[in-house]
Amino acid sequence: MSIANWITLFRLFLIPVFALLLAYYARSGGDGPGDPTWRIMALCVFLVAAFSDAVDGYIARRFNQQSRLGATLDPLADKLLGLTALIGLTFTSIAEEWRFPLWFTVLFLAKDGIILLGCMIIYMQKGTLEVRPNLAGKATTALLLTAIVVALWRPSWVPFFPLIIITAFFSALSFVLYFRDALRQLTEEDQQS
C-alpha cells in the first residue's frame, strides 16, 4: 500500500477522534458554554485531517502513487470528515451564533444522497461511471472546510452567516452541474443503444 493511501487511512482514523472531541465539548457545557479546551482540540484534529488531504493528494500526484483504492478512499474520507463536522456543529449544544443552521445541513445531506443515488443509477445503466469534479464542487468543499474552521475557532471578525449563505450557493451550483453531467452520461448511453 502506498504512502498516500496510508495518509488517507490516518485521516479516516482522525474522524472518530474529531467527533469524540466535539461531543466532549458539547457535553462539557451542559446548558452553558462548553470548555473551550475540547473545542480547540477538535479544531486541531480537524486541521490535521484537512491538511493530510492536501498532503496525500500531493504525494499521489508527485510520486505517481495514484491507485484505485486511493481514488475510492480519498473522497470517502473527505465526505465523512465534512459531514461529521457539519452534523456535529448542527446538533450539539454549541453557541447559537456558531451553529450550522438545520436547513444548511439538510441541504448538504440531501445533495450528497441524491448524487450518490445518481451515481448508482448511472453505474447500473452503463456499467461505468465517470465523475468529473467541477470548480463549483471544489469551491464548495473549500468554503465548507473554512466554515467548519470558523465555527470551531470563532474569530469575531469573520461574518459566519454570510459564509454559510455563500457556501450554500456554491453547493447548489455544484449540484446543478453534477446533475447536468449525469443527464449527459445517461443520454450518451441512450444514443449508443
Sequence and secondary structure as in RCSB ss.txt:
>XXXX:A:sequence
MSIANWITLFRLFLIPVFALLLAYYARSGGDGPGDPTWRIMALCVFLVAAFSDAVDGYIARRFNQQSRLGATLDP
LADKLLGLTALIGLTFTSIAEEWRFPLWFTVLFLAKDGIILLGCMIIYMQKGTLEVRPNLAGKATTALLLTAIVV
ALWRPSWVPFFPLIIITAFFSALSFVLYFRDALRQLTEEDQQS
>XXXX:A:secstr
  HHHHHHHHHHHHHHHHHHHHHHHHHHHTTS   HHHHHHHHHHHHHHHHHHHHHHHHHHHTT   HHHHHHHH
HHHHHHHHHHHHHHHHS   GGGS  HHHHHHHHHHHHHHHHHHHHHHHHHS       HHHHHHHHHHHHHHHH
HHH  TTS HHHHHHHHHHHHHHHHHHHHHHHHHHHHHHHHH 
